[in-house]
Amino acid sequence: MTRYYYIIPKVDFFLQGRGGAVSHVVGIFNGLADNGVAARVDGCLGVENYIPESGLISRYKRSSRQLWLDDLVNALSVMSYYSNKEGVILHFRKTWSLVLAITLRPFKYRRIKRRNKVVFEVNGLSLESRKDVFGRLLFKINAGVTAKILNMSDLVYVVSPSIRNELLSSGCRAKIAVIPNGSPKYIGEVLDVSGPPGVVFYGKFRAYNEFEVLREAFIKLREKWGDAKLYIIGFGPEQNNVDSIFSGVPGVSVHGEMDLIGVKSIISGHAGPVCGVVPVKNDLGSSYLSPIKLYDYFSVGVPAVVSNVVAVDQFLKDNMVVSEYSAGDSSSMVDAISEMLDRKKYSELQNEVRRESLLTGWSA
């Protein structure tokens, strides 16, 4: 599941009574949740008792000097904390303190960029209203520094064409997306917000499971997606065989026995789209025709790929929560997995499961 952090390094952002700013953030979050992306606000104070993940200074009665200092210290704290994140999407809302923090610690920002996707939101270039010579000089310096920072981003997010034109004139060469406030346009339409794809096998290790075919298929899958992950979760009489088959294969992790809560935890910790797999050999005839295993995957909010030996209800196929492959054919398995992972929305079933999880767990 993709982790999306919306970071506003301004301590009292939500305490300033900015209804428009708050509705803007809510709109972004609704779009993310509707598309199965786990989002969280950080770097500022919001609702009562809310403690941001990176920690921050909390002083309510502050002079302007204290406010500036607190915002700068908080921006530096945010930079330090997120430089240790990996495989997530960081959406920074531009503030003067963030620009200054990046200028003071450029190595931190470069580390963040190397390990994550970065969206930089710009709602205006501060100081542009100053008409005096000193003010115009500050604006020019600020715009130039900002442009250099933005050029290191994967995407620059603005709410109006005028801001886009300002950025272009100041030297910004990054990809810029104009998404007005209240627009139904989803940020995932202009930036790939999905992390590396994941495949999960969950169940007992039985002789009728074609783990060799799964291994071949996963190796082929990594030729398409070099950062794909395969999670083998379970136990059984074929444990030694499973360990041997997947030993040394990049991107594979073999886990022991766990319940569905543990499986959901692993899936939730994965940054990209995930599908389950039920690899059943083609020489079993009618001895294994139960689709019950599919519902283990459905219960944790992921679709499944199954061999054509398993009897699958047409209803499940029609609702795009199951894709079949030809048993024994690793290329067919790759095609089926790719079909599930390439879909923008797996199914209404999966989205509802994910949305419920996001709204009660991650989303603010």
C-alpha positions in Angstrom: 0.0 0.0 0.0 1.4 3.3 -1.1 2.5 5.6 1.8 1.8 9.3 0.9 3.0 12.0 3.4 1.6 15.5 3.0 4.2 17.6 4.8 3.5 21.2 5.9 6.5 22.4 8.0 4.5 25.3 9.5 3.7 24.6 13.1 0.3 26.4 13.3 -1.0 25.8 9.8 -4.3 24.3 10.9 -4.6 26.6 13.9 -4.8 29.8 11.8 -8.4 29.4 10.7 -7.6 29.0 7.1 -10.7 27.3 5.8 -9.6 27.4 2.2 -6.3 25.8 3.0 -7.9 23.1 5.1 -10.4 22.3 2.4 -7.6 22.1 -0.2 -5.8 19.5 1.9 -9.0 17.6 2.5 -9.6 17.5 -1.3 -6.2 16.0 -1.9 -6.8 13.4 0.8 -10.2 12.4 -0.6 -8.6 11.8 -4.0 -5.8 9.7 -2.5 -8.2 7.6 -0.4 -10.5 7.0 -3.3 -7.6 5.6 -5.2 -6.2 3.3 -2.5 -3.4 5.5 -1.3 -2.6 5.8 2.4 -2.1 9.5 3.2 -1.0 11.3 6.4 -0.4 14.9 7.3 2.8 15.8 9.1 4.9 18.7 10.1 2.2 20.9 11.7 -0.3 20.9 14.5 -3.8 19.9 13.6 -6.6 18.4 15.7 -6.3 18.3 19.5 -3.8 15.7 20.8 -2.5 15.0 17.3 1.2 14.2 17.4 3.0 14.4 14.0 5.2 11.4 13.2 8.3 13.5 13.0 7.7 15.5 16.2 7.5 19.3 16.5 7.7 22.3 18.8 4.4 23.3 20.3 4.1 26.9 21.6 0.9 28.7 21.2 1.7 32.2 22.5 4.6 33.2 20.3 6.1 36.4 19.1 6.8 36.6 15.3 10.4 35.9 16.1 9.5 32.7 18.0 7.1 31.7 15.2 9.9 32.0 12.5 12.3 30.2 14.7 9.9 27.4 15.5 9.0 26.9 11.9 12.6 26.7 10.9 13.5 24.3 13.6 10.5 22.2 12.7 11.4 22.2 9.0 14.9 21.1 9.9 13.4 18.3 12.1 11.1 17.2 9.2 14.1 17.1 6.8 16.1 15.0 9.3 13.3 12.6 10.0 12.3 12.0 6.3 15.8 11.5 5.1 15.5 8.1 6.8 12.3 7.1 4.9 12.5 5.0 1.8 10.0 4.0 -0.9 7.3 6.5 0.1 5.9 9.6 -1.6 6.6 12.9 0.1 4.4 15.9 -0.8 6.1 19.0 0.6 4.0 22.2 0.8 6.4 25.1 0.1 7.1 27.4 3.1 9.9 29.9 3.6 11.2 27.7 6.4 11.3 24.6 4.2 13.3 26.4 1.5 15.7 27.7 4.1 16.1 24.2 5.7 16.8 22.6 2.3 19.3 25.4 1.5 21.1 24.8 4.9 21.0 21.0 4.5 21.0 20.2 0.8 22.6 16.7 1.5 19.5 15.8 3.5 17.2 16.7 0.6 19.3 14.9 -1.9 19.1 11.8 0.3 15.3 12.1 0.5 15.1 12.5 -3.3 17.3 9.4 -4.0 15.2 7.2 -1.8 11.6 8.5 -2.4 9.3 10.3 -4.8 9.0 14.0 -4.1 6.1 16.2 -4.9 6.6 19.9 -4.2 3.5 22.1 -3.9 3.9 25.8 -4.5 0.9 28.2 -3.8 2.9 31.3 -4.6 6.3 32.8 -4.4 6.5 34.7 -1.2 7.7 38.3 -1.2 6.3 39.0 -4.7 4.1 41.7 -3.4 7.1 43.8 -2.2 7.6 46.8 -4.5 10.8 48.3 -3.1 14.3 47.5 -4.4 15.2 45.3 -1.5 11.9 43.4 -1.7 12.4 42.7 -5.4 15.9 41.5 -4.7 14.7 39.2 -2.0 12.0 37.9 -4.4 14.5 37.2 -7.1 16.9 35.3 -4.7 13.9 33.4 -3.3 12.6 32.5 -6.7 16.0 31.3 -8.0 16.7 29.2 -4.9 13.2 27.7 -5.1 13.6 26.9 -8.7 16.8 24.9 -8.0 15.0 22.9 -5.3 12.0 22.3 -7.5 14.2 21.0 -10.3 15.1 18.1 -8.1 11.5 17.1 -7.6 9.5 14.4 -9.5 6.5 16.7 -9.7 5.7 20.4 -8.9 2.1 20.8 -7.9 0.4 24.3 -8.4 -3.2 25.4 -8.2 -3.2 28.0 -11.0 -1.6 28.7 -14.4 -0.3 32.0 -13.2 1.9 30.3 -10.5 3.1 27.8 -13.2 4.1 30.7 -15.4 6.0 32.4 -12.5 7.9 29.2 -11.8 8.8 28.8 -15.5 10.1 32.3 -15.7 12.2 31.8 -12.6 14.0 28.8 -14.1 11.9 25.9 -13.0 12.3 23.0 -15.4 10.6 20.2 -13.4 7.3 18.7 -14.5 4.5 21.0 -13.3 0.9 19.9 -12.8 -1.8 22.5 -12.5 -4.6 21.1 -10.3 -7.0 23.8 -9.1 -8.6 23.8 -5.7 -11.8 21.7 -5.7 -10.8 19.9 -9.0 -11.7 16.3 -9.2 -8.4 15.7 -10.9 -6.4 13.1 -8.9 -2.6 13.7 -8.4 -2.0 10.1 -9.5 -3.1 11.0 -13.0 0.1 13.1 -13.4 2.5 11.2 -11.1 2.8 7.5 -10.7 1.9 7.2 -7.0 2.2 3.4 -7.0 5.2 1.9 -5.4 6.8 -1.4 -6.5 4.4 -4.1 -7.2 4.0 -7.0 -4.8 2.9 -10.6 -5.0 1.8 -12.7 -2.0 1.5 -16.4 -1.5 -0.3 -17.2 1.7 -1.2 -20.8 2.9 0.3 -24.2 3.6 3.2 -25.4 1.5 1.7 -28.4 -0.3 3.0 -30.7 -3.1 0.2 -29.4 -5.3 1.6 -25.8 -5.3 3.7 -25.1 -8.3 6.4 -23.1 -6.6 8.9 -23.6 -9.4 6.5 -21.9 -11.8 5.9 -19.1 -9.3 9.7 -18.6 -9.1 10.1 -18.5 -12.9 7.2 -16.1 -13.2 8.5 -13.8 -10.5 12.0 -13.6 -12.2 10.2 -12.6 -15.4 8.1 -10.1 -13.5 11.2 -8.4 -12.2 12.4 -8.0 -15.8 9.4 -5.7 -16.2 9.4 -4.2 -12.7 12.9 -4.4 -11.3 11.8 -3.6 -7.7 8.9 -6.1 -7.5 8.6 -8.0 -4.2 7.3 -11.6 -3.5 6.2 -12.5 -0.1 5.9 -16.2 0.7 3.9 -16.7 3.9 3.1 -20.0 5.5 4.4 -23.4 6.5 3.9 -27.0 5.7 5.5 -30.3 4.5 7.2 -28.6 1.5 9.0 -26.0 3.7 12.5 -27.2 2.8 11.6 -27.3 -0.9 10.2 -23.8 -0.7 13.4 -22.5 1.0 15.5 -24.2 -1.7 13.4 -22.9 -4.6 13.5 -19.3 -3.6 16.9 -19.2 -2.0 19.0 -16.3 -3.5 16.1 -14.9 -5.7 16.2 -11.1 -5.4 13.1 -9.5 -4.0 11.8 -12.7 -2.3 11.1 -12.9 1.4 9.9 -16.2 3.1 7.9 -15.8 6.2 6.7 -18.3 8.7 3.2 -19.2 9.8 0.9 -16.2 10.7 -2.7 -15.3 10.8 -4.5 -12.9 8.4 -3.8 -10.0 10.7 -0.1 -10.6 10.2 -0.6 -11.0 6.4 -2.5 -7.7 6.4 0.3 -6.0 8.2 2.8 -7.1 5.6 0.6 -6.0 2.8 -0.1 -2.6 4.5 3.7 -2.2 4.8 4.2 -2.7 1.1 4.4 0.6 -0.8 2.7 -0.5 -4.1 -0.1 -2.5 -5.5 -0.4 -6.1 -4.3 -2.1 -9.2 -5.6 -2.3 -12.7 -4.2 -1.5 -15.9 -6.0 -2.9 -19.5 -5.8 -0.5 -21.6 -7.9 -2.0 -25.1 -8.3 -0.5 -27.7 -10.6 -2.3 -28.9 -13.7 -2.0 -32.6 -13.0 -4.5 -32.7 -10.1 -7.6 -33.2 -12.2 -10.6 -32.4 -9.9 -8.8 -33.1 -6.6 -8.3 -29.4 -5.9 -11.2 -27.2 -7.0 -12.0 -25.1 -3.9 -11.7 -21.4 -4.4 -11.9 -20.7 -0.6 -8.3 -19.6 -0.5 -9.3 -16.6 -2.7 -11.3 -15.2 0.2 -8.3 -15.0 2.4 -6.8 -12.6 -0.1 -10.1 -10.7 -0.5 -10.3 -10.3 3.3 -7.1 -8.3 3.4 -8.1 -6.2 0.4 -6.1 -7.7 -2.5 -7.2 -9.5 -5.7 -5.9 -12.9 -6.7 -4.3 -14.7 -9.6 -5.2 -18.4 -9.8 -4.4 -21.3 -12.0 -7.2 -22.6 -14.3 -7.3 -25.8 -12.3 -9.2 -23.9 -9.5 -13.0 -23.5 -10.0 -13.7 -19.7 -9.9 -17.1 -18.2 -9.9 -17.8 -16.1 -13.0 -19.1 -13.4 -10.7 -15.6 -12.9 -9.3 -14.1 -12.7 -12.8 -16.7 -10.2 -13.9 -15.9 -8.0 -10.9 -12.2 -8.1 -11.7 -11.0 -9.5 -8.4 -9.6 -12.7 -10.0 -7.4 -13.3 -13.0 -6.7 -16.9 -14.3 -3.5 -18.2 -15.8 -2.7 -21.6 -17.5 -1.3 -24.0 -14.9 2.4 -24.8 -15.5 2.9 -21.8 -17.7 5.0 -19.1 -16.0 4.5 -16.6 -18.9 0.8 -16.9 -18.5 1.1 -16.3 -14.7 3.2 -13.2 -15.4 0.5 -11.9 -17.8 -2.2 -12.5 -15.2 -0.3 -10.8 -12.4 0.5 -7.9 -14.6 -3.1 -7.6 -15.5 -4.1 -7.2 -11.9 -1.2 -4.9 -11.0 -1.6 -2.6 -14.0 -5.2 -1.8 -13.2 -5.8 1.7 -11.7 -8.6 0.2 -9.6 -8.6 -3.5 -8.9 -12.3 -3.7 -8.0 -15.0 -2.1 -6.0 -14.5 -4.8 -3.4 -10.8 -4.1 -3.0 -11.2 -0.3 -3.0 -13.9 -0.4 -0.3 -11.7 -2.7 1.9 -8.7 -0.3 1.3 -10.7 2.8 1.8 -12.1 1.6 5.1 -8.6 0.7 6.3 -7.2 4.0 5.2 -9.9 6.2 6.7 -9.8 4.4 10.1 -6.0 3.9 10.1 -3.8 6.3 8.1 -5.8 9.1 6.7 -6.1 12.2 8.9 
